[in-house]
Amino acid sequence: MTIGEYYNSKIPEYYPTMYQDGYTVPQILFAARRSIYNRYLESQQVNEIKVTSEVKVK
């Protein structure tokens, strides 16, 4: 684990009142970007189409 990963692992998911809890602007932006990226990944998994086919030989 790098120093950056350790530092960023303590930042929670984004919520609108993070500034009132003492988080800095870069920390809030990081949390917002991470939540946007996670929502994007979830939408990609939902849109994934899986096609299976079966061939039977007589």
Phi and psi in degrees as GROMACS dihedral restraints (atoms count N, CA, C in turn):
[ dihedral_restraints ]
;  ai    aj    ak    al  type     phi  dphi    fc
    3     4     5     6     1   -83.5    20    10
    4     5     6     7     1   170.7    20    10
    6     7     8     9     1   -63.7    20    10
    7     8     9    10     1   -40.6    20    10
    9    10    11    12     1   -63.0    20    10
   10    11    12    13     1   -41.6    20    10
   12    13    14    15     1   -65.3    20    10
   13    14    15    16     1   -39.9    20    10
   15    16    17    18     1   -64.2    20    10
   16    17    18    19     1   -45.2    20    10
   18    19    20    21     1   -63.3    20    10
   19    20    21    22     1   -43.8    20    10
   21    22    23    24     1   -78.7    20    10
   22    23    24    25     1   -17.0    20    10
   24    25    26    27     1   -71.8    20    10
   25    26    27    28     1   -19.2    20    10
   27    28    29    30     1   -86.6    20    10
   28    29    30    31     1    -4.4    20    10
   30    31    32    33     1   -88.4    20    10
   31    32    33    34     1   124.3    20    10
   33    34    35    36     1   -76.0    20    10
   34    35    36    37     1   177.3    20    10
   36    37    38    39     1   -62.9    20    10
   37    38    39    40     1   154.5    20    10
   39    40    41    42     1   -65.2    20    10
   40    41    42    43     1   138.7    20    10
   42    43    44    45     1  -144.7    20    10
   43    44    45    46     1   150.8    20    10
   45    46    47    48     1   -59.1    20    10
   46    47    48    49     1   -26.1    20    10
   48    49    50    51     1  -105.4    20    10
   49    50    51    52     1    32.1    20    10
   51    52    53    54     1   -62.8    20    10
   52    53    54    55     1   -33.7    20    10
   54    55    56    57     1   -64.6    20    10
   55    56    57    58     1   -29.8    20    10
   57    58    59    60     1   -72.7    20    10
   58    59    60    61     1   -21.5    20    10
   60    61    62    63     1   -90.3    20    10
   61    62    63    64     1     3.1    20    10
   63    64    65    66     1    95.5    20    10
   64    65    66    67     1     9.5    20    10
   66    67    68    69     1   -76.8    20    10
   67    68    69    70     1   145.1    20    10
   69    70    71    72     1   -80.9    20    10
   70    71    72    73     1   167.8    20    10
   72    73    74    75     1   -60.9    20    10
   73    74    75    76     1   -45.1    20    10
   75    76    77    78     1   -61.6    20    10
   76    77    78    79     1   -35.2    20    10
   78    79    80    81     1   -67.6    20    10
   79    80    81    82     1   -39.7    20    10
   81    82    83    84     1   -66.8    20    10
   82    83    84    85     1   -42.2    20    10
   84    85    86    87     1   -64.4    20    10
   85    86    87    88     1   -40.2    20    10
   87    88    89    90     1   -61.7    20    10
   88    89    90    91     1   -43.9    20    10
   90    91    92    93     1   -64.1    20    10
   91    92    93    94     1   -40.4    20    10
   93    94    95    96     1   -66.3    20    10
   94    95    96    97     1   -44.3    20    10
   96    97    98    99     1   -62.6    20    10
   97    98    99   100     1   -41.0    20    10
   99   100   101   102     1   -64.9    20    10
  100   101   102   103     1   -40.8    20    10
  102   103   104   105     1   -68.6    20    10
  103   104   105   106     1   -37.6    20    10
  105   106   107   108     1   -63.8    20    10
  106   107   108   109     1   -43.5    20    10
  108   109   110   111     1   -64.6    20    10
  109   110   111   112     1   -40.6    20    10
  111   112   113   114     1   -64.5    20    10
  112   113   114   115     1   -40.0    20    10
  114   115   116   117     1   -64.4    20    10
  115   116   117   118     1   -38.2    20    10
  117   118   119   120     1   -62.9    20    10
  118   119   120   121     1   -44.9    20    10
  120   121   122   123     1   -63.5    20    10
  121   122   123   124     1   -39.3    20    10
  123   124   125   126     1   -64.1    20    10
  124   125   126   127     1   -39.8    20    10
  126   127   128   129     1   -68.6    20    10
  127   128   129   130     1   -32.1    20    10
  129   130   131   132     1   -69.4    20    10
  130   131   132   133     1   -36.2    20    10
  132   133   134   135     1   -69.0    20    10
  133   134   135   136     1   -34.6    20    10
  135   136   137   138     1   -69.5    20    10
  136   137   138   139     1   -38.0    20    10
  138   139   140   141     1   -80.8    20    10
  139   140   141   142     1    -4.0    20    10
  141   142   143   144     1   -70.0    20    10
  142   143   144   145     1   132.1    20    10
  144   145   146   147     1  -109.7    20    10
  145   146   147   148     1   129.4    20    10
  147   148   149   150     1  -113.8    20    10
  148   149   150   151     1   126.7    20    10
  150   151   152   153     1  -116.1    20    10
  151   152   153   154     1   126.0    20    10
  153   154   155   156     1  -121.0    20    10
  154   155   156   157     1   142.4    20    10
  156   157   158   159     1  -133.9    20    10
  157   158   159   160     1   155.1    20    10
  159   160   161   162     1  -134.1    20    10
  160   161   162   163     1   132.9    20    10
  162   163   164   165     1  -116.1    20    10
  163   164   165   166     1   126.0    20    10
  165   166   167   168     1  -111.0    20    10
  166   167   168   169     1   129.9    20    10
  168   169   170   171     1  -105.6    20    10
  169   170   171   172     1   129.1    20    10
